Amino acid sequence: MTFRMLVIVPSRGRPHNIVRLWKAWHDTGAAADLLVVVDGDPDNVDAYRATGAPIYVQDTNLGLVGTLNRHAVANADRYEAIGFMGDDHVPRTVGWDWRICSVLADLAPVGLAYGDDLDRRRDLPTAVFMSSAIVRTLGYMAPPALWHLYCDSYWRKLGNRLGRLRRLDDVVIEHMHYRARPPGWTRGPYKGKAPKDDGYRRVNAKAQYAADGAAWRHHINSGRMREDVHKLRALLHAAGVVEQSLRHWTDALPDLMAQHGIQARGVVHVGAHLGEEVPTYRRLGFARIVLVEPHPTLADELRQLAGVEVVQAACGAQTGTATLYVTEKTMQSSLLPPVRKTVQDRVTVPVRRLADITDHKVNVAVVDVQGAELDVVAGADLGRLDLVILEAHTRLRYEGQPTAQEVVDAMRGRGWRQVAEYWHDPKGKNRDYAFVPQDRP
């Protein structure tokens, strides 16, 4: 299948930059279509046309965001991906567009990607490339209230909340900005990679920062950002794609339950520690909150919380007793011996089956037991539950621990479908997996 990408470059008063960009397009063998958009100032149009690059003359100055949105929406049905570069970006990697398109194809229908700009590096996508479905679904590439600034902040937050932003360190798209610093620069005078011309002065003025900053904060605080994420998650859900996100699962829980029509009847949290998640359960209106914690001291502290039931025990496949290996950070204690962490204490604790602790009034289970997840599931009556959230590790942290994939496979074997995963870190070493019954929408 052909994967087509259009890269939009708004420009004003810098035809010399387009000469450089168009040369880089050919030098790197780029197959992506380029569209340079300039306003209709007669003094500029002829100089731009002389560059030989594909030029679109716009009847008015819409600002960077207005220009991007107009042409992204107009072309979203013709391309699988839409990209943005400033006229001060220069691709340096041969085949950069093929690499980006291959990543976006893997992330379809919703994905965002960016390369190394040799300035902000891993921090911000100053040049960005995204699935056209994002533009079609939202109706824009960046929030229309913005004029020029904070677009990269929006793309980073959107991609991270969806868990579908990829940084490609092997793709260099250099940002030749007047403030850009060379690799390895830490401090001291440096003139940047371009002169500070009238265009930079205009869009980087204090008034422009203030206006775009206010618009950006309003987009977040008004709920518009959340709406954007919700729409794109719905698109992923319809495509059968498992959501991956850097959000904490407690932040995602309201949307997750609403998406799958799950009522807040009762929740059991196995490995409750100090009850950090209790405020979330209360906000959601759970009528019953059961906290299961094996460490006697922690269980006593949980009993100080109002409106909860506390069970001092570990959960396993069979009733009995077991040794709890207590580490310096008590949240990392486990019934399995830790591989790297130092054991501070060993405590004999009771073990109960989860099926014996809960009844039909509890329909959500959260399991955070440091490697013993499948033992808890083995002792559970899954038929009573509508949602199960399990923490799992992709690296060996405890002796005998199942891998994250083994946890997912085991749940599938019990008739449960994975619908989301929430990463604790950008590399996904620790993850929380959300499961619903296979027959649930």
Sequence and secondary structure as in RCSB ss.txt:
>XXXX:A:sequence
MTFRMLVIVPSRGRPHNIVRLWKAWHDTGAAADLLVVVDGDPDNVDAYRATGAPIYVQDTNLGLVGTLNRHAVAN
ADRYEAIGFMGDDHVPRTVGWDWRICSVLADLAPVGLAYGDDLDRRRDLPTAVFMSSAIVRTLGYMAPPALWHLY
CDSYWRKLGNRLGRLRRLDDVVIEHMHYRARPPGWTRGPYKGKAPKDDGYRRVNAKAQYAADGAAWRHHINSGRM
REDVHKLRALLHAAGVVEQSLRHWTDALPDLMAQHGIQARGVVHVGAHLGEEVPTYRRLGFARIVLVEPHPTLAD
ELRQLAGVEVVQAACGAQTGTATLYVTEKTMQSSLLPPVRKTVQDRVTVPVRRLADITDHKVNVAVVDVQGAELD
VVAGADLGRLDLVILEAHTRLRYEGQPTAQEVVDAMRGRGWRQVAEYWHDPKGKNRDYAFVPQDRP
>XXXX:A:secstr
    EEEEEE SS HHHHHHHHHHHHHTT  SEEEEEEE  HHHHHHHHTT S EEEESS  HHHHHHHHHHHHH
TTT SEEEE  TTEEE STTHHHHHHHHHHHHTTS EEEEE SSSTTS  SSEEEEHHHHHHHS SS TT SSSS
HHHHHHHHHHHHT EEEEEEEEEEE  TT   TT  SS    SS   HHHHHHTSHHHHHHHHHHHHHHHHTTHH
HHHHHHHHHHHHHTT  EEESS HHHHHHHHHHHTT   SEEEEES TTTTTHHHHHHHT SEEEEE  SHHHHH
HHTTSTT EEE SEE SSSEEEEEEEESSGGG BSS BSSS EEEEEEEEEE HHHH  TT  EEEE  TT HHH
HHHTS GGG SEEEEEEESS  BTT   HHHHHHHHHHTTEEEEEEEESSTT SEEEEEEEETT  
